[in-house]
Amino acid sequence: MQIGTKIKALRLKKGLTQEELGERTDLTKGYISQLERDLNSPSIETLFNLLEVLGSTPKDFFDDEPGNEKIVFTKDDQTSFIDSEKKYEIEWLIPTSNEKEMEPVFLTLQKDAEFKQFDPSLSETFIYVLNGRIRVVIGNEEYIASEGNAVYYEASSHHQIFNAHNGITKLLLVASQSYL
């Protein structure tokens, strides 16, 4: 295992320079550089300190070998929920989406359906209408999107989706996680 390569990947993912990581861990930029090039090995205490600053646990750090992360998800991986009162079905396409930066879902809206209303957040939302038509309400504004249309908005106001079709509407929705 190349510890240095993994430390560098975590550092870059966090958007830190070697100098910034060094400042947060009381290590020098030169030492961080040596670690990342596997020219030096950290003590257990130093490694755990680095991992804490980089937002990783020792278990995740050592378990995260290339090829262990699932890339392709099948229908068996998906979960769904049906709200018969509001007349929609939501399918979570990736079982760990609540741990990721994006949450992709497949929505099926029955006639007169309304998807739940969301409070303002720092999230961004992308919708692709596969068939049918939706009405998107963002704050006091309303927008109509039909089959083949894409919708993209920042979720800084209350927002909600309604079926604006006289039948079933299906759409792919991807929302970024909001980090407050």
SULJOCOR-V200681 format. One record per residue. N is the residue number from 0. RES is the residue in three letters. PHI is phi in whole degrees, -180 to 180 (NA if undefined). OMEGA is omega as a letter, one per 30 degrees, with the letter a starting at -180 (NA if undefined). Layout:
n=N res=RES phi=PHI omega=OMEGA
n=N res=RES phi=PHI omega=OMEGA
//
This chain:
n=0 res=MET phi=NA omega=l
n=1 res=GLN phi=-99 omega=a
n=2 res=ILE phi=-61 omega=a
n=3 res=GLY phi=-60 omega=l
n=4 res=THR phi=-62 omega=l
n=5 res=LYS phi=-70 omega=l
n=6 res=ILE phi=-63 omega=l
n=7 res=LYS phi=-62 omega=l
n=8 res=ALA phi=-60 omega=l
n=9 res=LEU phi=-65 omega=l
n=10 res=ARG phi=-62 omega=l
n=11 res=LEU phi=-65 omega=l
n=12 res=LYS phi=-62 omega=l
n=13 res=LYS phi=-80 omega=a
n=14 res=GLY phi=74 omega=a
n=15 res=LEU phi=-103 omega=l
n=16 res=THR phi=-84 omega=l
n=17 res=GLN phi=-61 omega=a
n=18 res=GLU phi=-64 omega=l
n=19 res=GLU phi=-64 omega=l
n=20 res=LEU phi=-64 omega=l
n=21 res=GLY phi=-60 omega=l
n=22 res=GLU phi=-63 omega=a
n=23 res=ARG phi=-77 omega=a
n=24 res=THR phi=-120 omega=a
n=25 res=ASP phi=58 omega=l
n=26 res=LEU phi=-117 omega=l
n=27 res=THR phi=-84 omega=l
n=28 res=LYS phi=-60 omega=l
n=29 res=GLY phi=-62 omega=l
n=30 res=TYR phi=-66 omega=l
n=31 res=ILE phi=-60 omega=l
n=32 res=SER phi=-60 omega=l
n=33 res=GLN phi=-64 omega=l
n=34 res=LEU phi=-61 omega=a
n=35 res=GLU phi=-66 omega=l
n=36 res=ARG phi=-96 omega=l
n=37 res=ASP phi=56 omega=l
n=38 res=LEU phi=-93 omega=a
n=39 res=ASN phi=-147 omega=l
n=40 res=SER phi=-117 omega=a
n=41 res=PRO phi=-79 omega=l
n=42 res=SER phi=-70 omega=l
n=43 res=ILE phi=-59 omega=a
n=44 res=GLU phi=-61 omega=l
n=45 res=THR phi=-65 omega=l
n=46 res=LEU phi=-62 omega=a
n=47 res=PHE phi=-63 omega=l
n=48 res=ASN phi=-64 omega=l
n=49 res=LEU phi=-60 omega=a
n=50 res=LEU phi=-64 omega=l
n=51 res=GLU phi=-62 omega=l
n=52 res=VAL phi=-65 omega=a
n=53 res=LEU phi=-85 omega=l
n=54 res=GLY phi=76 omega=l
n=55 res=SER phi=-127 omega=l
n=56 res=THR phi=-99 omega=l
n=57 res=PRO phi=-56 omega=l
n=58 res=LYS phi=-60 omega=l
n=59 res=ASP phi=-62 omega=a
n=60 res=PHE phi=-62 omega=a
n=61 res=PHE phi=-86 omega=l
n=62 res=ASP phi=-81 omega=a
n=63 res=ASP phi=-84 omega=l
n=64 res=GLU phi=-76 omega=l
n=65 res=PRO phi=-54 omega=l
n=66 res=GLY phi=95 omega=l
n=67 res=ASN phi=-82 omega=a
n=68 res=GLU phi=-81 omega=a
n=69 res=LYS phi=-72 omega=a
n=70 res=ILE phi=-111 omega=a
n=71 res=VAL phi=-105 omega=a
n=72 res=PHE phi=-116 omega=a
n=73 res=THR phi=-103 omega=l
n=74 res=LYS phi=-57 omega=l
n=75 res=ASP phi=-66 omega=a
n=76 res=ASP phi=-81 omega=a
n=77 res=GLN phi=-85 omega=l
n=78 res=THR phi=-124 omega=a
n=79 res=SER phi=-139 omega=l
n=80 res=PHE phi=-143 omega=l
n=81 res=ILE phi=-114 omega=l
n=82 res=ASP phi=-106 omega=a
n=83 res=SER phi=-70 omega=l
n=84 res=GLU phi=-72 omega=l
n=85 res=LYS phi=-91 omega=l
n=86 res=LYS phi=66 omega=l
n=87 res=TYR phi=-137 omega=l
n=88 res=GLU phi=-126 omega=l
n=89 res=ILE phi=-116 omega=l
n=90 res=GLU phi=-120 omega=l
n=91 res=TRP phi=-82 omega=a
n=92 res=LEU phi=-79 omega=a
n=93 res=ILE phi=-130 omega=a
n=94 res=PRO phi=-64 omega=a
n=95 res=THR phi=-105 omega=a
n=96 res=SER phi=-62 omega=l
n=97 res=ASN phi=-71 omega=l
n=98 res=GLU phi=-100 omega=a
n=99 res=LYS phi=-105 omega=l
n=100 res=GLU phi=-79 omega=l
n=101 res=MET phi=-124 omega=l
n=102 res=GLU phi=-124 omega=l
n=103 res=PRO phi=-87 omega=l
n=104 res=VAL phi=-135 omega=l
n=105 res=PHE phi=-112 omega=a
n=106 res=LEU phi=-112 omega=l
n=107 res=THR phi=-117 omega=a
n=108 res=LEU phi=-109 omega=l
n=109 res=GLN phi=-74 omega=l
n=110 res=LYS phi=-54 omega=l
n=111 res=ASP phi=67 omega=a
n=112 res=ALA phi=-77 omega=l
n=113 res=GLU phi=-138 omega=l
n=114 res=PHE phi=-84 omega=a
n=115 res=LYS phi=-57 omega=l
n=116 res=GLN phi=-83 omega=a
n=117 res=PHE phi=-111 omega=l
n=118 res=ASP phi=-76 omega=l
n=119 res=PRO phi=-59 omega=l
n=120 res=SER phi=-156 omega=l
n=121 res=LEU phi=-90 omega=a
n=122 res=SER phi=-69 omega=l
n=123 res=GLU phi=-122 omega=a
n=124 res=THR phi=-128 omega=l
n=125 res=PHE phi=-120 omega=l
n=126 res=ILE phi=-132 omega=l
n=127 res=TYR phi=-124 omega=a
n=128 res=VAL phi=-85 omega=a
n=129 res=LEU phi=-79 omega=l
n=130 res=ASN phi=-158 omega=a
n=131 res=GLY phi=92 omega=a
n=132 res=ARG phi=-155 omega=l
n=133 res=ILE phi=-124 omega=l
n=134 res=ARG phi=-115 omega=l
n=135 res=VAL phi=-108 omega=l
n=136 res=VAL phi=-108 omega=l
n=137 res=ILE phi=-124 omega=a
n=138 res=GLY phi=63 omega=l
n=139 res=ASN phi=-99 omega=a
n=140 res=GLU phi=-103 omega=l
n=141 res=GLU phi=-125 omega=a
n=142 res=TYR phi=-135 omega=l
n=143 res=ILE phi=-111 omega=l
n=144 res=ALA phi=-132 omega=a
n=145 res=SER phi=-109 omega=l
n=146 res=GLU phi=-47 omega=l
n=147 res=GLY phi=89 omega=l
n=148 res=ASN phi=-87 omega=l
n=149 res=ALA phi=-114 omega=l
n=150 res=VAL phi=-127 omega=l
n=151 res=TYR phi=-143 omega=l
n=152 res=TYR phi=-153 omega=l
n=153 res=GLU phi=-86 omega=a
n=154 res=ALA phi=-89 omega=a
n=155 res=SER phi=-81 omega=l
n=156 res=SER phi=-128 omega=l
n=157 res=HIS phi=-57 omega=a
n=158 res=HIS phi=-148 omega=a
n=159 res=GLN phi=-156 omega=a
n=160 res=ILE phi=-118 omega=l
n=161 res=PHE phi=-127 omega=l
n=162 res=ASN phi=-78 omega=l
n=163 res=ALA phi=-110 omega=a
n=164 res=HIS phi=-119 omega=a
n=165 res=ASN phi=-87 omega=l
n=166 res=GLY phi=-162 omega=a
n=167 res=ILE phi=-82 omega=l
n=168 res=THR phi=-119 omega=l
n=169 res=LYS phi=-124 omega=a
n=170 res=LEU phi=-150 omega=l
n=171 res=LEU phi=-101 omega=a
n=172 res=LEU phi=-125 omega=l
n=173 res=VAL phi=-127 omega=l
n=174 res=ALA phi=-116 omega=l
n=175 res=SER phi=-79 omega=l
n=176 res=GLN phi=-75 omega=l
n=177 res=SER phi=-94 omega=l
n=178 res=TYR phi=-116 omega=a
n=179 res=LEU phi=-89 omega=NA
//
